[in-house]
Amino acid sequence: MEQRQLRGDARSWLESNVPQPPLPSMDTADGFVAHRKWERALFDAGWGVVSWPKTYGGRGLGIVDWLIFEEEYYRAHAPGRVNQNGLFLLGPTLMSHGTDDQKQRFLPAMARGDEIWCQGWSEPNAGSDMAAIRTRAVRDGDDWVIEGQKTWCSRGAWADWMFGLFRTEPGSERHHGLTMVLLPMSGDGIEVRPIAQMDGETGFAEVFFDGARVPVANTLGEEGQGWNVAMTTAGFERGLLLRPPGRFMATAARLHELFVACGEPSQLRQDVARAVMAARMYRLYVYWTAGRLQRGERIGPESSVNKIVWSEMDIHMHATAMRLLGVAGLAADEWFDPYYFSMAGPIYAGTNEIQRNIIGERVLGLPR
């Protein structure tokens, strides 16, 4: 009964408050500001982070309650979450590895949308292979001094803070000697260069560090243990937090509506049915995973299976919509833009080729 009430309350609030017309793209200056205001509106109404403890701005509800809210969120065609890197990746990681001072300092501001976060992992020649990271952070008294470059930082052009992975032990190799550091995007020694996408919008940035100083107190987790902290974040990224099933259930419903509107072309009937069944299957799988988390289990390397499923399902759904629309799809922004974005799914959060290696070696126990 409580979860039915939650669903009803969320649906009612969203139907009354989702911005109309839709907000401009969050990858533009005006759109970024508008999305930050939306984050604050969600927070003020108690919907920003329903599963977080009340101390940090949440409702203190469970992960299943959050999944229910997300279903209603996507059903209402609500705006994208400009702070998703913070809320869904760094936030849970902070709760697992952060100090009490760090949690109090960063989580409430993150929940309110006062501070927007980007992720500083990828580097030139170190994309999906994070163990090849070379950007250095050298200890100098109470500061880290950072030299190097990060790239493909989502929201990096506008973000206030970055959670980055840096090599802190000279001579270390691969996943050894890495440390996670939280750093502001403004200040001496930090240069942000926006990366224009095909549509001209700056959804990414490359960031250069030239003697940037960051307090050692901003270290997340133990020094030299950044790989373990990053794997916690990667579990959330590839698992159920970054891409909840509500997103795909809403897309499947829209695809079915499009199929009917196009006269139900028989040659695409199986493709539409496959998309709808895949979305429902993914929903059941994620709720099963949520049940495991509630029992105290952890998301391990099997999160790579999840990442492959949702990324390839997303492509199939949008490619089917484009086939239904034909040439008219080129002018259908509600399908064309997400179709192009879906193509990136097998690349970000670790390429699907890397995920298959992880599954083979760490889940199935196959030889390298």
C-alpha positions as CSV (number, residue, x, y, z in Angstrom):
1,M,0.0,0.0,0.0
2,E,2.8,2.4,0.8
3,Q,4.5,1.8,-2.5
4,R,1.2,2.3,-4.3
5,Q,0.8,5.6,-2.5
6,L,4.3,6.6,-3.4
7,R,3.6,5.9,-7.1
8,G,0.4,7.8,-7.0
9,D,2.0,10.8,-5.2
10,A,4.9,10.9,-7.7
11,R,2.6,10.6,-10.7
12,S,0.4,13.5,-9.4
13,W,3.4,15.8,-8.7
14,L,5.1,15.1,-12.0
15,E,2.0,15.6,-14.0
16,S,1.6,19.0,-12.4
17,N,5.2,20.1,-12.4
18,V,7.1,18.7,-15.4
19,P,8.2,21.8,-17.4
20,Q,6.2,22.6,-20.5
21,P,7.4,23.2,-23.1
22,P,10.4,20.9,-22.5
23,L,13.6,22.5,-21.2
24,P,16.4,23.3,-23.7
25,S,19.3,20.9,-24.0
26,M,21.3,20.6,-20.8
27,D,24.4,20.7,-23.0
28,T,23.8,24.4,-23.7
29,A,24.5,27.3,-21.3
30,D,20.8,28.2,-20.9
31,G,19.7,24.6,-20.7
32,F,22.3,23.8,-18.1
33,V,21.0,26.6,-15.9
34,A,17.4,25.5,-16.5
35,H,18.2,21.9,-15.6
36,R,19.9,22.9,-12.4
37,K,16.8,24.8,-11.4
38,W,14.8,21.7,-12.1
39,E,17.0,19.7,-9.8
40,R,16.3,22.2,-7.0
41,A,12.6,22.0,-7.7
42,L,12.7,18.2,-7.3
43,F,14.7,18.5,-4.1
44,D,12.3,21.1,-2.6
45,A,9.4,18.8,-3.3
46,G,11.2,15.7,-1.8
47,W,11.7,13.9,-5.1
48,G,15.4,14.6,-5.8
49,V,16.9,11.5,-4.2
50,V,14.1,9.4,-2.6
51,S,16.4,6.6,-1.5
52,W,19.0,8.7,0.2
53,P,19.0,9.2,4.0
54,K,17.0,12.2,5.2
55,T,20.2,13.6,6.7
56,Y,21.5,14.2,3.1
57,G,18.3,15.4,1.6
58,G,16.5,12.2,0.7
59,R,13.3,10.5,1.9
60,G,15.1,7.5,3.5
61,L,13.3,5.0,1.3
62,G,14.6,1.8,-0.3
63,I,16.0,1.1,-3.7
64,V,12.7,-0.4,-4.9
65,D,11.0,2.8,-4.0
66,W,13.5,4.7,-6.1
67,L,12.8,2.4,-9.1
68,I,9.1,3.0,-8.7
69,F,9.7,6.8,-8.7
70,E,12.0,6.4,-11.8
71,E,9.2,4.6,-13.7
72,E,6.9,7.5,-13.0
73,Y,9.6,10.0,-13.9
74,Y,10.2,8.5,-17.3
75,R,6.5,8.0,-17.9
76,A,5.9,11.7,-17.4
77,H,8.7,12.6,-19.9
78,A,10.5,14.6,-17.2
79,P,13.8,16.4,-18.0
80,G,17.1,14.5,-18.0
81,R,19.0,14.7,-14.7
82,V,21.9,17.1,-15.2
83,N,23.6,15.9,-12.0
84,Q,23.2,12.2,-12.8
85,N,27.0,11.6,-12.4
86,G,26.8,13.0,-8.9
87,L,23.4,11.6,-7.8
88,F,23.7,8.1,-9.2
89,L,27.4,7.4,-9.4
90,L,29.4,9.5,-6.9
91,G,26.7,9.8,-4.3
92,P,26.3,6.1,-3.5
93,T,30.1,5.8,-3.7
94,L,30.5,8.6,-1.2
95,M,28.1,6.8,1.1
96,S,30.3,3.6,0.8
97,H,33.8,5.1,1.0
98,G,33.5,8.7,2.2
99,T,34.3,10.1,5.6
100,D,31.5,11.7,7.7
101,D,32.9,15.1,6.9
102,Q,32.9,14.4,3.2
103,K,29.3,13.1,3.3
104,Q,28.1,16.2,5.1
105,R,30.0,18.5,2.9
106,F,29.1,17.1,-0.5
107,L,25.9,15.1,-0.4
108,P,23.3,17.8,0.5
109,A,24.8,20.3,-2.0
110,M,24.7,17.5,-4.6
111,A,21.1,16.7,-3.8
112,R,20.0,20.3,-4.1
113,G,21.7,20.8,-7.4
114,D,23.9,23.5,-5.9
115,E,27.0,21.5,-7.1
116,I,27.0,19.6,-10.4
117,W,29.5,16.9,-10.9
118,C,31.4,15.4,-13.8
119,Q,33.5,12.2,-14.0
120,G,37.2,12.5,-14.6
121,W,38.3,9.0,-15.6
122,S,39.0,8.7,-19.3
123,E,42.2,10.0,-20.7
124,P,43.8,9.9,-24.1
125,N,44.9,6.3,-24.6
126,A,43.0,5.4,-21.4
127,G,39.3,5.2,-22.2
128,S,37.8,1.8,-21.3
129,D,41.2,0.7,-20.0
130,M,41.2,2.7,-16.9
131,A,44.2,0.9,-15.6
132,A,46.2,2.8,-18.2
133,I,45.6,6.1,-16.4
134,R,48.7,8.4,-16.4
135,T,47.5,11.7,-15.0
136,R,49.6,12.2,-11.8
137,A,48.7,13.6,-8.4
138,V,51.9,14.2,-6.3
139,R,51.7,14.8,-2.5
140,D,53.0,18.1,-1.4
141,G,52.2,18.7,2.3
142,D,48.5,18.8,2.7
143,D,47.8,19.1,-1.0
144,W,47.8,17.0,-4.1
145,V,49.5,18.6,-7.1
146,I,47.9,17.4,-10.3
147,E,49.5,17.2,-13.8
148,G,47.9,15.7,-16.9
149,Q,44.7,15.5,-18.9
150,K,41.2,14.0,-18.7
151,T,38.8,13.8,-21.6
152,W,35.2,12.9,-22.5
153,C,34.0,14.4,-19.3
154,S,30.2,14.4,-19.5
155,R,28.8,17.8,-18.3
156,G,32.4,18.8,-17.9
157,A,31.9,22.1,-19.8
158,W,29.6,23.4,-17.1
159,A,30.2,21.2,-14.0
160,D,31.3,22.6,-10.6
161,W,33.2,19.6,-9.4
162,M,34.9,16.5,-10.7
163,F,35.5,13.1,-9.2
164,G,38.8,11.9,-10.8
165,L,41.1,8.9,-10.7
166,F,44.8,9.8,-10.6
167,R,48.1,7.9,-10.3
168,T,49.6,8.8,-6.9
169,E,52.4,6.2,-6.6
170,P,55.4,6.9,-8.9
171,G,56.4,3.8,-10.9
172,S,53.1,2.0,-10.2
173,E,51.4,0.1,-13.0
174,R,47.9,-0.9,-14.1
175,H,45.3,-0.7,-11.3
176,H,47.9,-0.3,-8.5
177,G,48.8,3.1,-7.1
178,L,45.6,5.0,-8.1
179,T,43.6,7.4,-5.9
180,M,40.2,8.9,-6.2
181,V,40.2,12.7,-5.6
182,L,37.3,15.2,-5.5
183,L,38.3,18.5,-7.0
184,P,36.6,21.8,-8.0
185,M,36.6,22.7,-11.7
186,S,37.6,26.3,-11.2
187,G,41.0,27.4,-9.8
188,D,44.6,27.9,-10.8
189,G,46.1,25.2,-12.9
190,I,42.8,23.8,-14.3
191,E,41.8,24.5,-18.0
192,V,38.4,23.3,-19.3
193,R,38.0,23.0,-23.1
194,P,34.5,22.1,-24.2
195,I,34.1,19.4,-26.9
196,A,31.5,20.1,-29.5
197,Q,29.3,17.2,-30.5
198,M,27.9,16.7,-34.0
199,D,25.0,19.0,-33.2
200,G,27.4,21.7,-31.9
201,E,26.4,21.3,-28.3
202,T,29.0,20.9,-25.6
203,G,28.0,17.7,-23.9
204,F,31.7,16.9,-23.0
205,A,34.9,18.6,-22.1
206,E,38.6,17.8,-21.9
207,V,40.3,19.1,-18.8
208,F,44.0,20.0,-18.5
209,F,45.8,20.1,-15.1
210,D,49.0,22.1,-14.8
211,G,50.1,22.2,-11.2
212,A,46.5,22.3,-9.8
213,R,46.4,22.0,-6.0
214,V,43.7,20.0,-4.3
215,P,43.5,19.3,-0.5
216,V,44.5,15.8,0.4
217,A,41.3,15.9,2.6
218,N,39.4,15.5,-0.7
219,T,40.7,12.0,-1.2
220,L,37.8,9.6,-1.5
221,G,38.8,6.3,0.2
222,E,42.3,5.2,1.0
223,E,45.3,6.6,-0.8
224,G,46.4,4.1,-3.5
225,Q,43.1,2.3,-3.3
226,G,41.3,4.3,-6.0
227,W,40.8,1.2,-8.2
228,N,38.6,-0.4,-5.5
229,V,36.6,2.9,-5.1
230,A,36.2,3.2,-8.9
231,M,34.9,-0.4,-9.1
232,T,32.2,0.5,-6.6
233,T,31.3,3.4,-8.9
234,A,31.5,1.3,-12.0
235,G,29.1,-1.2,-10.4
236,F,26.5,1.6,-10.0
237,E,27.3,2.9,-13.5
238,R,26.9,-0.4,-15.3
239,G,24.3,-1.8,-13.0
240,L,20.9,-0.5,-12.1
241,L,21.4,3.2,-11.1
242,L,22.6,4.9,-14.3
243,R,19.9,3.2,-16.6
244,P,16.8,2.3,-14.5
245,P,14.1,0.2,-16.2
246,G,11.6,3.0,-16.2
247,R,13.6,4.6,-19.0
248,F,13.2,1.6,-21.3
249,M,9.6,0.8,-20.3
250,A,8.7,4.4,-21.4
251,T,10.6,4.0,-24.7
252,A,8.9,0.6,-25.3
253,A,5.5,2.1,-24.7
254,R,6.2,5.0,-27.1
255,L,7.5,2.5,-29.7
256,H,4.3,0.5,-29.5
257,E,2.2,3.6,-29.9
258,L,4.3,4.5,-33.0
259,F,3.9,1.0,-34.4
260,V,0.1,1.3,-34.1
261,A,0.1,4.8,-35.6
262,C,2.1,3.6,-38.6
263,G,-0.6,0.9,-39.4
264,E,1.2,-2.0,-37.7
265,P,3.5,-3.0,-40.6
266,S,3.8,-6.7,-40.4
267,Q,7.5,-6.9,-41.3
268,L,8.4,-5.0,-38.1
269,R,5.9,-6.7,-35.8
270,Q,8.6,-9.1,-34.4
271,D,11.1,-6.3,-33.8
272,V,8.5,-4.2,-31.8
273,A,7.5,-7.3,-29.8
274,R,11.1,-8.1,-29.1
275,A,11.7,-4.5,-27.8
276,V,8.7,-4.6,-25.5
277,M,9.6,-8.0,-24.1
278,A,13.2,-6.9,-23.6
279,A,12.1,-3.9,-21.6
280,R,9.9,-6.0,-19.4
281,M,12.7,-8.6,-19.0
282,Y,15.1,-5.9,-18.0
283,R,12.7,-4.5,-15.5
284,L,12.3,-7.9,-13.8
285,Y,16.1,-8.4,-13.8
286,V,16.7,-5.0,-12.1
287,Y,14.1,-5.6,-9.5
288,W,15.7,-9.0,-8.8
289,T,19.0,-7.2,-8.4
290,A,17.4,-4.6,-6.1
291,G,16.2,-7.5,-3.9
292,R,19.8,-8.8,-3.7
293,L,21.0,-5.4,-2.5
294,Q,18.2,-5.2,0.1
295,R,19.5,-8.5,1.5
296,G,23.0,-7.0,1.9
297,E,24.6,-8.4,-1.2
298,R,26.8,-6.3,-3.5
299,I,26.8,-5.7,-7.3
300,G,29.9,-7.4,-8.6
301,P,31.3,-8.1,-12.1
302,E,27.9,-9.3,-13.3
303,S,27.0,-5.7,-13.6
304,S,28.8,-6.0,-17.0
305,V,25.9,-8.2,-18.2
306,N,23.5,-5.5,-17.2
307,K,25.4,-2.9,-19.2
308,I,25.5,-4.9,-22.3
309,V,21.7,-5.7,-22.1
310,W,20.5,-2.1,-21.6
311,S,22.9,-0.6,-24.2
312,E,22.1,-3.0,-27.0
313,M,18.4,-2.9,-26.1
314,D,18.4,0.9,-26.4
315,I,19.9,0.7,-29.9
316,H,17.3,-1.9,-31.0
317,M,14.4,0.1,-29.8
318,H,15.4,3.3,-31.5
319,A,16.6,1.6,-34.7
320,T,13.2,0.0,-34.9
321,A,11.5,3.4,-34.5
322,M,13.6,4.8,-37.3
323,R,12.7,1.9,-39.6
324,L,9.0,2.5,-38.8
325,L,9.3,6.2,-39.6
326,G,11.5,5.8,-42.7
327,V,12.8,9.1,-44.2
328,A,10.4,11.0,-41.9
329,G,12.5,9.9,-39.0
330,L,15.2,12.4,-39.9
331,A,12.8,15.2,-38.9
332,A,11.4,13.4,-35.8
333,D,13.5,14.9,-33.0
334,E,11.8,12.7,-30.3
335,W,13.3,9.7,-32.1
336,F,16.2,10.9,-34.2
337,D,18.2,12.5,-31.4
338,P,17.8,9.5,-28.9
339,Y,18.6,7.2,-31.8
340,Y,22.0,8.8,-32.3
341,F,22.6,8.9,-28.6
342,S,21.8,5.2,-28.3
343,M,24.8,4.5,-30.6
344,A,27.1,5.6,-27.8
345,G,25.7,3.1,-25.3
346,P,28.1,0.3,-26.2
347,I,31.0,2.8,-25.7
348,Y,30.4,4.8,-22.6
349,A,30.6,3.2,-19.1
350,G,33.2,0.9,-20.5
351,T,32.9,-0.5,-24.1
352,N,30.9,-3.7,-24.5
353,E,34.0,-5.5,-25.7
354,I,35.6,-4.8,-22.4
355,Q,32.4,-5.9,-20.6
356,R,32.5,-9.2,-22.4
357,N,36.1,-9.7,-21.3
358,I,35.0,-9.1,-17.7
359,I,32.1,-11.5,-18.0
360,G,34.4,-14.2,-19.5
361,E,37.2,-13.8,-17.0
362,R,35.4,-12.8,-13.7
363,V,32.0,-14.3,-14.0
364,L,32.5,-17.4,-16.1
365,G,36.1,-18.0,-15.0
366,L,37.4,-18.4,-18.6
367,P,41.2,-18.1,-19.2
368,R,42.5,-14.7,-20.5
